[in-house]
Amino acid sequence: MGMNKNTILGWATFIMFIMGFLLIGLGIFRYRDVSGWGFAATGVGFLANAWVFNALKGRV
């Protein structure tokens, strides 16, 4: 069983969703000062990239 392009994009999307939610959670619950905004903004960026990867599945 080999991994094709769609499988790799699926795993990348899954990992990026997990990391995005972890970073947003760190920004909300762990760091309550200005650095929390940076963590949350980076998490939103990860979610946006994961959305793009998910949209590319089946088209690449």
C-alpha positions in Angstrom: 0.0 0.0 0.0 1.6 3.2 -1.2 0.8 6.7 -0.3 -0.4 8.8 -3.3 -0.7 12.5 -3.5 -4.2 12.6 -2.1 -3.2 10.5 1.0 -0.3 12.8 1.7 -2.5 15.9 1.4 -5.0 14.3 3.7 -2.4 13.6 6.4 -1.0 17.1 6.0 -4.4 18.6 6.4 -5.1 16.5 9.5 -1.8 17.4 11.1 -2.3 21.1 10.3 -5.8 21.1 11.8 -4.4 19.6 15.0 -1.5 22.1 15.2 -3.9 25.0 14.5 -6.2 24.1 17.3 -3.3 23.5 19.7 -1.8 26.9 18.9 -5.2 28.6 19.3 -5.7 26.7 22.6 -2.2 27.8 23.8 -3.0 31.4 22.9 -6.3 31.3 24.8 -5.5 29.2 27.9 -1.8 29.3 28.5 -0.6 32.8 27.5 -3.0 35.5 28.5 -0.7 38.5 27.6 0.2 39.9 24.2 2.1 36.7 23.2 -1.3 34.8 23.3 -2.4 36.9 20.3 0.6 35.7 18.3 -0.1 32.1 19.1 -3.8 32.5 18.2 -3.0 34.3 15.0 -0.5 31.6 14.0 -3.1 28.9 14.8 -5.6 30.7 12.5 -2.9 30.7 9.8 -2.4 26.9 10.2 -6.2 26.4 9.8 -6.2 28.5 6.7 -3.4 26.4 5.2 -5.2 23.2 6.1 -8.3 24.5 4.4 -6.3 25.1 1.2 -4.7 21.6 1.4 -8.2 20.1 1.9 -9.5 22.0 -1.2 -6.5 20.7 -3.2 -7.3 17.0 -2.5 -8.5 15.3 -5.7 -7.3 18.2 -7.9 -3.6 17.6 -7.8 
